[in-house]
Amino acid sequence: MPKEKSELKFEIANELGIISEGTKGWRFEFNRVIWNGRDPKYDIRNWGPNHEKLGKGVTLSEEELRKLKELIDNEILLLDEE
């Protein structure tokens, strides 16, 4: 018997920033999101107007966020050297 798809529940705990904005009102955002009542995670994804729809994204723990920052900082240093 196929598993029933449960409804995804989310709450944006903190809107941290807009990375970019599309022409149809969709925005690429960095937020802290509570997924299905669990602890908040850092989240990067596209959101439709008023956060009514969402696209695919990346969700990170605090540890993963800190590692990503380290990797980005290293890449920016390399870019600045060019």
C-alpha positions in Angstrom: 0.0 0.0 0.0 1.5 3.4 -1.0 2.4 5.8 1.8 0.1 8.8 2.0 1.8 12.1 1.5 1.4 14.2 4.6 0.9 18.0 4.4 4.0 20.0 4.9 3.7 22.5 7.8 6.0 25.4 8.2 6.3 28.7 10.0 8.9 31.3 9.2 10.5 32.1 12.6 12.8 34.9 11.3 13.0 36.5 7.9 16.8 37.0 7.7 17.0 38.5 4.2 16.2 38.6 0.5 19.0 37.3 -1.7 17.3 38.3 -5.0 13.8 39.0 -6.4 12.3 37.6 -9.6 10.0 39.5 -12.0 6.8 37.6 -10.9 7.0 38.3 -7.2 9.0 35.3 -6.2 12.0 35.9 -3.9 15.1 33.9 -3.1 15.3 34.2 0.7 17.4 33.3 3.7 15.2 32.5 6.7 14.9 30.5 9.9 12.0 28.1 9.3 10.2 25.7 11.7 9.3 22.6 9.6 6.5 20.3 10.9 6.8 21.7 14.5 10.5 20.8 14.8 13.4 23.1 15.9 14.0 26.0 13.5 16.6 25.4 10.7 18.3 27.9 8.4 16.7 27.8 5.0 17.6 29.1 1.5 14.9 28.8 -1.1 12.5 30.6 -3.5 9.2 31.8 -2.0 6.1 33.0 -3.8 4.3 36.2 -2.9 3.2 36.3 0.8 5.0 33.0 1.4 2.0 31.1 0.1 4.1 28.9 -2.2 7.6 27.6 -2.0 10.2 26.2 -4.3 13.0 23.7 -3.7 15.6 24.8 -1.3 18.4 23.9 1.1 17.8 23.6 4.9 20.8 23.8 7.3 21.5 23.2 10.9 23.5 25.7 12.8 26.7 23.6 12.4 26.1 23.3 8.7 25.5 27.1 8.4 28.8 27.8 10.2 30.6 25.4 7.9 29.0 27.0 4.8 30.1 30.5 6.0 33.6 29.2 6.4 33.6 27.8 2.8 32.0 31.0 1.4 34.6 33.2 3.3 37.4 31.2 1.8 36.0 31.5 -1.7 35.5 35.2 -1.4 39.2 35.5 -0.4 40.1 33.7 -3.6 37.8 35.9 -5.7 39.3 39.1 -4.1 42.8 37.9 -5.1 41.8 37.7 -8.8 
